[in-house]
Amino acid sequence: MSQERPEPPSRTDSPEELVAYVTNNPSDWLLYLRHINGYAAALKEENDFFRLAESDHDNSLQSL
């Protein structure tokens, strides 16, 4: 049900390298941020679904 976590477009060893890469490749990073945001939203939705299912299951057991 869960999707694979997006990887950043570049691995950097220092904050300076990251700043340089993002400065030179802003569209790559905006696309990554869009994908990681979608990934986080999907995980939240999945977690909410399972919490609701668990709560419904617990409630049905209590009514027995």
GIGIMO-V418037 format. One record per backbone hydrogen bond with DSSP energy under -0.5 kcal/mol. NH is the residue of the N-H (numbers start at 1). CO is the residue of the C=O. E is the energy in kcal/mol with one decimal. If there is no record, write none. Layout:
NH_CO_E / NH_CO_E
//
This chain:
12_10_-0.5 / 18_14_-2.0 / 19_15_-2.6 / 20_16_-2.4 / 21_17_-2.5 / 22_18_-2.9 / 23_19_-2.6 / 24_20_-2.0 / 25_21_-1.7 / 29_25_-1.6 / 30_26_-2.6 / 31_27_-2.2 / 32_28_-2.2 / 33_29_-2.8 / 34_30_-2.2 / 35_31_-2.4 / 36_32_-3.0 / 37_33_-2.1 / 38_34_-2.0 / 39_35_-2.4 / 40_36_-2.4 / 41_37_-2.3 / 42_38_-2.3 / 43_39_-2.2 / 44_40_-2.3 / 45_41_-2.4 / 46_42_-2.5 / 47_43_-2.8 / 48_44_-2.8 / 49_45_-2.2 / 50_46_-2.3 / 51_47_-2.5 / 52_48_-2.3 / 53_49_-2.4 / 54_50_-2.5 / 55_51_-2.5 / 56_52_-2.7 / 57_53_-2.2 / 58_54_-2.7 / 59_55_-2.5 / 60_56_-2.1 / 61_57_-1.9 / 62_58_-1.9 / 63_59_-1.2 / 64_61_-1.1
//
